[in-house]
Amino acid sequence: MHVNRRKKIRLEPEIYQIVSIPCSVTIATKGRQKNFSHHDLAHDFVALLKKMCEENNIPLYAYCVMPDHVHLLISASERKGIIEFVREIKSLSAKTARQQGYSGAIWQRSFYDHFLRKDEDCRIVASYIVHNPVRAGIVQHWKDYGFCGSLVYEL
């Protein structure tokens, strides 16, 4: 008999608690719905993200809210690990979406992550993340897109 088990996509839990390692996180919307093409929801998500990062001392090296997914480049803090932070931001933003009239699930069940290796430059990865709307043809220059940036770097 074949038992269908989900593939384990997470590293060991302790890794997500390490303060000094930047992690690139991608969170997709449920069914890749373009929820964040509604600028009110994208704006509220960015405001919530910044507030949560500041409250939890999470370095936000880069963020980009695309219509159907979000990119974050963050590290854990002494106060909060990455998994807990992502879980909380998804939960609170779903609550905000419901207040704006959305129904059903907003986010995919999990998220993708990649811890930067020693040879990966955090500033270069941050720059790559904020340039997502340019590569997608949404804007000519990333600074013209109101839903990406950094709380750490002047990019």
LOKOL-394764 format. One record per residue: x, y, z of N, C-alpha, C, CB in turn; chain; residue number from 1. Coordinates in steps of 0.1 Angstrom, whole numbers, plus 5000, padded with zeros to 4 digits. Glycine has a CB too. Layout:
N
{rec {X Y Z} {X Y Z} {X Y Z} {X Y Z} A NUM},
...
//
This chain:
155
{rec {5008 4988 5000} {5000 5000 5000} {5009 5012 5000} {4990 5000 5012} A 1},
{rec {5006 5022 4991} {5013 5035 4990} {5007 5045 4999} {5014 5039 4975} A 2},
{rec {5015 5051 5008} {5010 5061 5017} {5015 5075 5011} {5015 5059 5031} A 3},
{rec {5006 5084 5008} {5010 5097 5002} {5014 5106 5014} {4998 5103 4994} A 4},
{rec {5027 5109 5014} {5032 5118 5025} {5037 5130 5018} {5043 5111 5033} A 5},
{rec {5035 5142 5025} {5041 5154 5020} {5056 5154 5021} {5036 5166 5027} A 6},
{rec {5063 5159 5011} {5077 5160 5011} {5081 5170 5022} {5083 5163 4997} A 7},
{rec {5091 5167 5030} {5096 5176 5040} {5104 5187 5033} {5104 5169 5051} A 8},
{rec {5100 5199 5034} {5107 5210 5027} {5115 5219 5037} {5097 5219 5019} A 9},
{rec {5113 5217 5050} {5120 5225 5059} {5133 5219 5064} {5111 5228 5072} A 10},
{rec {5143 5228 5067} {5155 5224 5073} {5152 5221 5088} {5166 5234 5071} A 11},
{rec {5162 5218 5096} {5160 5216 5110} {5155 5229 5116} {5173 5211 5117} A 12},
{rec {5146 5228 5125} {5140 5240 5131} {5149 5250 5137} {5130 5236 5142} A 13},
{rec {5160 5245 5143} {5170 5254 5150} {5176 5264 5140} {5181 5246 5156} A 14},
{rec {5177 5260 5127} {5184 5269 5117} {5176 5282 5115} {5185 5262 5104} A 15},
{rec {5163 5281 5116} {5154 5292 5115} {5154 5302 5126} {5139 5288 5112} A 16},
{rec {5162 5298 5137} {5163 5307 5148} {5177 5315 5148} {5162 5299 5161} A 17},
{rec {5186 5311 5139} {5199 5317 5139} {5198 5331 5134} {5209 5309 5130} A 18},
{rec {5203 5340 5143} {5201 5355 5140} {5209 5360 5128} {5205 5362 5152} A 19},
{rec {5221 5355 5125} {5230 5362 5116} {5229 5357 5101} {5243 5360 5120} A 20},
{rec {5220 5347 5098} {5219 5342 5085} {5207 5347 5077} {5219 5327 5085} A 21},
{rec {5209 5356 5067} {5198 5360 5059} {5191 5349 5051} {5203 5371 5048} A 22},
{rec {5178 5350 5050} {5170 5339 5044} {5161 5346 5034} {5162 5331 5054} A 23},
{rec {5161 5341 5022} {5152 5345 5011} {5139 5337 5013} {5158 5344 4997} A 24},
{rec {5128 5343 5014} {5115 5337 5016} {5106 5341 5005} {5109 5340 5030} A 25},
{rec {5099 5331 4999} {5088 5334 4989} {5075 5328 4994} {5092 5328 4975} A 26},
{rec {5065 5336 4995} {5052 5332 5000} {5042 5334 4988} {5048 5340 5013} A 27},
{rec {5036 5323 4983} {5027 5324 4972} {5013 5325 4977} {5028 5312 4963} A 28},
{rec {5004 5332 4970} {4990 5333 4973} {4984 5320 4970} {4983 5345 4966} A 29},
{rec {4973 5317 4976} {4965 5305 4973} {4961 5304 4959} {4953 5304 4983} A 30},
{rec {4965 5294 4952} {4961 5292 4938} {4967 5303 4929} {4946 5292 4936} A 31},
{rec {4977 5309 4934} {4984 5320 4926} {4974 5331 4922} {4992 5315 4914} A 32},
{rec {4964 5333 4930} {4954 5344 4928} {4962 5357 4929} {4942 5344 4938} A 33},
{rec {4958 5367 4921} {4965 5380 4920} {4959 5389 4931} {4964 5386 4906} A 34},
{rec {4959 5385 4943} {4953 5393 4954} {4960 5406 4956} {4954 5385 4967} A 35},
{rec {4973 5407 4954} {4980 5420 4956} {4980 5429 4944} {4994 5417 4960} A 36},
{rec {4972 5426 4934} {4970 5435 4923} {4960 5446 4928} {4965 5428 4910} A 37},
{rec {4953 5443 4939} {4945 5453 4946} {4954 5461 4955} {4933 5446 4955} A 38},
{rec {4957 5473 4952} {4967 5481 4958} {4964 5483 4973} {4969 5494 4952} A 39},
{rec {4952 5484 4977} {4949 5486 4991} {4954 5474 4999} {4933 5487 4994} A 40},
{rec {4952 5462 4994} {4957 5450 5001} {4972 5450 5002} {4952 5437 4995} A 41},
{rec {4979 5453 4990} {4993 5453 4990} {4999 5464 4999} {4998 5456 4975} A 42},
{rec {4993 5476 4999} {4997 5486 5008} {4996 5482 5023} {4989 5499 5006} A 43},
{rec {4985 5476 5026} {4983 5472 5040} {4993 5461 5044} {4968 5467 5042} A 44},
{rec {4996 5452 5034} {5006 5441 5037} {5019 5447 5040} {5006 5431 5026} A 45},
{rec {5023 5457 5032} {5037 5463 5034} {5037 5471 5048} {5039 5474 5023} A 46},
{rec {5026 5478 5051} {5026 5484 5064} {5027 5474 5075} {5013 5493 5065} A 47},
{rec {5019 5463 5074} {5020 5453 5085} {5034 5447 5085} {5009 5442 5082} A 48},
{rec {5040 5444 5074} {5053 5438 5073} {5063 5447 5081} {5057 5436 5059} A 49},
{rec {5063 5460 5077} {5073 5469 5083} {5071 5470 5099} {5071 5483 5077} A 50},
{rec {5058 5471 5103} {5055 5471 5117} {5060 5459 5124} {5039 5473 5119} A 51},
{rec {5057 5447 5118} {5061 5434 5125} {5076 5433 5125} {5055 5423 5117} A 52},
{rec {5083 5437 5115} {5097 5436 5115} {5103 5446 5126} {5103 5440 5101} A 53},
{rec {5098 5458 5127} {5103 5467 5137} {5100 5462 5151} {5097 5481 5135} A 54},
{rec {5088 5457 5153} {5084 5452 5167} {5092 5440 5171} {5069 5449 5167} A 55},
{rec {5096 5432 5161} {5103 5419 5165} {5118 5420 5162} {5097 5408 5157} A 56},
{rec {5123 5432 5158} {5138 5434 5155} {5142 5424 5144} {5146 5431 5167} A 57},
{rec {5133 5422 5134} {5137 5413 5123} {5143 5422 5112} {5124 5406 5117} A 58},
{rec {5155 5420 5108} {5161 5428 5097} {5154 5425 5084} {5176 5426 5096} A 59},
{rec {5148 5435 5078} {5141 5434 5065} {5151 5439 5054} {5127 5441 5065} A 60},
{rec {5160 5430 5049} {5170 5434 5039} {5163 5438 5026} {5180 5423 5037} A 61},
{rec {5152 5431 5023} {5144 5435 5011} {5131 5428 5011} {5152 5430 4998} A 62},
{rec {5121 5435 5004} {5108 5429 5003} {5102 5433 4990} {5098 5433 5015} A 63},
{rec {5094 5425 4984} {5087 5428 4972} {5073 5421 4972} {5095 5425 4959} A 64},
{rec {5063 5429 4971} {5049 5423 4970} {5045 5423 4956} {5039 5431 4980} A 65},
{rec {5045 5411 4950} {5041 5410 4936} {5026 5406 4936} {5049 5399 4928} A 66},
{rec {5019 5407 4925} {5004 5404 4925} {5000 5390 4931} {4999 5404 4911} A 67},
{rec {5009 5380 4929} {5005 5367 4934} {5015 5360 4943} {5002 5358 4922} A 68},
{rec {5025 5368 4948} {5034 5362 4957} {5042 5374 4964} {5044 5352 4950} A 69},
{rec {5049 5370 4974} {5057 5380 4982} {5071 5375 4984} {5051 5383 4996} A 70},
{rec {5081 5383 4982} {5095 5380 4984} {5100 5387 4996} {5104 5383 4972} A 71},
{rec {5107 5381 5005} {5113 5387 5017} {5127 5382 5018} {5105 5384 5030} A 72},
{rec {5136 5391 5022} {5149 5387 5026} {5151 5392 5040} {5160 5394 5016} A 73},
{rec {5151 5382 5050} {5151 5385 5064} {5160 5376 5071} {5136 5384 5070} A 74},
{rec {5163 5380 5084} {5170 5371 5093} {5161 5370 5106} {5184 5377 5097} A 75},
{rec {5164 5359 5113} {5157 5358 5126} {5163 5369 5135} {5159 5343 5132} A 76},
{rec {5155 5371 5146} {5160 5380 5157} {5160 5372 5170} {5152 5393 5158} A 77},
{rec {5166 5378 5180} {5165 5372 5193} {5151 5370 5198} {5173 5381 5204} A 78},
{rec {5142 5378 5193} {5128 5378 5197} {5120 5368 5189} {5122 5391 5195} A 79},
{rec {5123 5366 5176} {5114 5357 5168} {5122 5350 5157} {5103 5365 5162} A 80},
{rec {5119 5337 5155} {5125 5330 5144} {5118 5332 5131} {5125 5315 5147} A 81},
{rec {5123 5328 5120} {5118 5330 5107} {5104 5323 5105} {5127 5325 5096} A 82},
{rec {5104 5310 5109} {5091 5303 5107} {5080 5309 5114} {5093 5288 5111} A 83},
{rec {5082 5313 5127} {5072 5319 5135} {5068 5333 5129} {5077 5321 5149} A 84},
{rec {5078 5340 5124} {5075 5353 5118} {5066 5352 5106} {5088 5360 5115} A 85},
{rec {5070 5343 5097} {5062 5341 5085} {5048 5336 5088} {5069 5330 5075} A 86},
{rec {5047 5327 5097} {5034 5322 5101} {5025 5334 5106} {5035 5311 5112} A 87},
{rec {5031 5342 5114} {5024 5354 5120} {5020 5364 5110} {5032 5360 5131} A 88},
{rec {5029 5367 5100} {5026 5377 5090} {5015 5372 5081} {5039 5380 5082} A 89},
{rec {5015 5359 5078} {5005 5353 5070} {4991 5354 5077} {5008 5338 5066} A 90},
{rec {4991 5350 5089} {4979 5350 5097} {4973 5365 5098} {4981 5345 5111} A 91},
{rec {4981 5374 5102} {4977 5388 5104} {4972 5394 5091} {4987 5396 5111} A 92},
{rec {4980 5391 5080} {4976 5397 5067} {4963 5391 5062} {4987 5395 5057} A 93},
{rec {4961 5378 5065} {4948 5372 5061} {4936 5378 5068} {4948 5356 5064} A 94},
{rec {4939 5381 5081} {4928 5388 5089} {4925 5402 5083} {4933 5390 5104} A 95},
{rec {4936 5409 5079} {4934 5422 5072} {4926 5420 5059} {4948 5429 5069} A 96},
{rec {4929 5410 5051} {4923 5408 5039} {4908 5405 5041} {4929 5396 5031} A 97},
{rec {4905 5397 5051} {4890 5394 5054} {4883 5407 5058} {4889 5384 5066} A 98},
{rec {4890 5416 5065} {4884 5429 5068} {4881 5438 5056} {4893 5437 5078} A 99},
{rec {4889 5435 5045} {4887 5442 5033} {4877 5435 5024} {4900 5444 5026} A 100},
{rec {4871 5424 5028} {4861 5417 5021} {4865 5404 5014} {4855 5426 5011} A 101},
{rec {4878 5401 5015} {4882 5388 5009} {4877 5376 5017} {4898 5387 5008} A 102},
{rec {4874 5365 5010} {4869 5353 5017} {4878 5342 5013} {4854 5351 5015} A 103},
{rec {4879 5332 5021} {4887 5320 5018} {4901 5322 5021} {4885 5316 5004} A 104},
{rec {4909 5312 5018} {4924 5313 5021} {4931 5323 5012} {4930 5299 5019} A 105},
{rec {4940 5331 5017} {4947 5340 5010} {4961 5334 5005} {4950 5353 5018} A 106},
{rec {4967 5326 5014} {4980 5321 5012} {4981 5306 5009} {4989 5324 5024} A 107},
{rec {4991 5302 5002} {4994 5288 5001} {4998 5283 5015} {5005 5285 4991} A 108},
{rec {4997 5270 5016} {4999 5264 5029} {5013 5266 5035} {4997 5249 5028} A 109},
{rec {5023 5267 5027} {5037 5268 5032} {5044 5279 5026} {5045 5255 5030} A 110},
{rec {5057 5279 5025} {5065 5289 5019} {5078 5283 5014} {5067 5302 5027} A 111},
{rec {5085 5290 5005} {5098 5285 5001} {5109 5294 5008} {5099 5286 4985} A 112},
{rec {5120 5287 5011} {5131 5295 5017} {5144 5291 5011} {5131 5294 5032} A 113},
{rec {5154 5300 5012} {5167 5297 5008} {5176 5306 5017} {5170 5300 4993} A 114},
{rec {5184 5299 5025} {5194 5306 5033} {5206 5310 5025} {5199 5298 5046} A 115},
{rec {5210 5322 5026} {5222 5327 5018} {5234 5320 5022} {5223 5342 5019} A 116},
{rec {5242 5315 5012} {5255 5309 5015} {5265 5320 5017} {5259 5300 5003} A 117},
{rec {5276 5316 5023} {5287 5326 5026} {5291 5334 5014} {5299 5319 5032} A 118},
{rec {5291 5328 5002} {5295 5335 4990} {5284 5343 4983} {5301 5325 4980} A 119},
{rec {5273 5344 4989} {5262 5352 4983} {5261 5365 4991} {5248 5344 4985} A 120},
{rec {5262 5376 4983} {5262 5389 4989} {5247 5394 4992} {5269 5399 4979} A 121},
{rec {5244 5397 5004} {5231 5400 5008} {5225 5412 5000} {5230 5403 5023} A 122},
{rec {5234 5422 4998} {5229 5434 4991} {5226 5431 4977} {5240 5445 4992} A 123},
{rec {5233 5422 4970} {5230 5418 4956} {5217 5411 4956} {5242 5410 4951} A 124},
{rec {5215 5402 4965} {5202 5394 4966} {5190 5404 4968} {5202 5383 4977} A 125},
{rec {5193 5414 4977} {5182 5424 4980} {5179 5432 4968} {5187 5433 4991} A 126},
{rec {5189 5436 4960} {5187 5443 4948} {5179 5435 4938} {5200 5448 4942} A 127},
{rec {5183 5422 4937} {5176 5413 4928} {5161 5412 4931} {5182 5399 4928} A 128},
{rec {5158 5411 4944} {5144 5410 4949} {5136 5423 4945} {5143 5408 4964} A 129},
{rec {5141 5435 4948} {5134 5447 4945} {5132 5449 4930} {5140 5459 4951} A 130},
{rec {5140 5443 4922} {5139 5444 4907} {5129 5435 4901} {5152 5442 4901} A 131},
{rec {5122 5427 4909} {5111 5418 4904} {5101 5425 4896} {5105 5410 4916} A 132},
{rec {5095 5436 4900} {5085 5442 4892} {5090 5447 4878} {5079 5454 4899} A 133},
{rec {5103 5451 4877} {5109 5455 4865} {5110 5443 4855} {5123 5461 4867} A 134},
{rec {5115 5432 4861} {5116 5420 4852} {5103 5415 4848} {5124 5408 4860} A 135},
{rec {5092 5417 4856} {5079 5413 4853} {5072 5422 4843} {5070 5411 4865} A 136},
{rec {5078 5434 4840} {5073 5443 4831} {5062 5452 4837} {5067 5436 4819} A 137},
{rec {5061 5453 4850} {5051 5461 4857} {5055 5476 4857} {5049 5456 4871} A 138},
{rec {5068 5478 4859} {5073 5492 4860} {5087 5492 4852} {5075 5497 4874} A 139},
{rec {5091 5505 4849} {5104 5507 4843} {5115 5507 4853} {5104 5520 4835} A 140},
{rec {5112 5512 4865} {5122 5513 4876} {5116 5509 4889} {5128 5528 4877} A 141},
{rec {5123 5501 4896} {5117 5495 4908} {5112 5505 4918} {5127 5486 4915} A 142},
{rec {5118 5517 4919} {5114 5527 4928} {5100 5533 4925} {5124 5538 4929} A 143},
{rec {5096 5530 4912} {5082 5535 4908} {5072 5525 4913} {5082 5536 4893} A 144},
{rec {5076 5514 4918} {5066 5504 4923} {5065 5506 4939} {5071 5489 4920} A 145},
{rec {5054 5508 4943} {5052 5512 4958} {5053 5500 4968} {5039 5518 4959} A 146},
{rec {5055 5488 4963} {5054 5477 4972} {5067 5469 4973} {5043 5468 4968} A 147},
{rec {5079 5476 4972} {5091 5469 4974} {5101 5479 4980} {5097 5463 4961} A 148},
{rec {5112 5473 4986} {5122 5482 4992} {5130 5474 5003} {5115 5494 4999} A 149},
{rec {5136 5482 5012} {5144 5476 5022} {5144 5485 5034} {5159 5475 5017} A 150},
{rec {5144 5479 5046} {5146 5487 5058} {5160 5487 5063} {5136 5481 5069} A 151},
{rec {5169 5480 5056} {5183 5479 5060} {5192 5487 5050} {5187 5465 5060} A 152},
{rec {5190 5485 5037} {5199 5491 5027} {5193 5503 5020} {5203 5480 5017} A 153},
{rec {5202 5512 5015} {5198 5522 5005} {5201 5515 4992} {5206 5536 5007} A 154},
{rec {5191 5511 4985} {5193 5504 4972} {5192 5513 4960} {5183 5492 4971} A 155},
//
